[in-house]
């Protein structure tokens, strides 16, 4: 995040301070979810702590896996996959079909479960 702000022309010290304060405030909101903000439930009936602790594993991890699997199975060149997996053409076809027709749909179901 600091590097992104630096890329926008901000000085490193200012960027670091802004990121540190933002993270601190988010942590403070999470801590207050157990006391002063216990009844504040802004999204899906969850308090700030529940949102911060559930969104990454429930949404971002399956979404990242889905994007990675889609890239690997549909975009990556066959030669690169064969070299990385140390398999022949038969192993590649089996891997590709498993990722395309089993892993991607199952990961999508996990993502939908996290959204519901």
N, C-alpha and C positions, 0 to 999 in steps of 0.2 A: 504494500500500500504506500509505503514511503517512496519507493522508486516511481510509482505512478504519479504521485504528487510532484516529485522532482521533475518528471517528464513534462509536467504542466508549467514548469518554470518556478516552482516554489523552492526555497532554500531547504537544505537537508534538516537543519535544526527546527525550522517551522513545521516541516512535514512530519518529523518525528514527534513533535509536541502534539500536533493535531491528531495523529493516529493514536498516540498513547492516551490522550484525554478521551477520545472516542471509545477506546476499548475499556478504559476505566469506568466511564459512564454506563456502558452496556453491562459491565460487571456489577456496578452499583444497583442498577435497575433489577438485575437478576437477584441480588442479595435482598433487596427490599420486597421481592415477591413473597418472602416468607413472613413479612411483618406489615409494613405500612401499605404496600401495594398487593396484599394477598387477595383482595376482592377485585382488583383490576384485571379483567380478562378481555383484552382487545381483539383477539382473533381465535375463532374456533373454540371459544370457551376456555382458553388456556391463558395462564398468567405469563409474564415475561420469561421467567426461568424455564417453564415448560416449553415455550416456543424456542428459546435459544438451545435447549438441550434435546429437542425432538426434531427440529427441522434438518440439521445436518445428517443424522443417520437415517431418517425416514424419507428424505427427499433428495438431498445432494449426493449421497453415496449411490443409491440406485440410478439416479440420473447420470452420474459420471460413468458408472458401469455400462449403462445402456449406450451412451455416446461412444465409449471406448470400444465396446463389442461391435457396434454398427460400423465404426471406422475400420476395425480390424477385419471384419468379415466381408465388407463391401468395397472398401477403398484400397487397402494395403495390397501391394503387388504380391503375387503368388510366390515369386522367388524369395522375397524378403521373409515371408511367413515360413516357407520350407526351411530356410537357413536358420531362423530363430528357433523353430521347433525341432530341428534335426530329424525331419521325417521326409519320406518320399512323396510322390504324387498321390498315392492312395491315402496316406495319412493326412495329407493336406485336404483332400476332398472330404474325408470323414470329419476333420476338424471344422472345416468351413460349414458343412451342413449342420453340425451340432450347434455351432455358434449362431448361425442364421436362423434355424428353425426350432431350436430348443432354448438356448441361453437368452436370446433377445426377447422372445415372448414371455419367458418366465421372469426376467428382470423387469419387463414392463408391468407385469402383474404385481410384482413387489412394489414398484413405484406407485401404482394406483392404490395399493393398500396403504401406503404411507400418506397419500393425499386424502384418503377418506377417513 
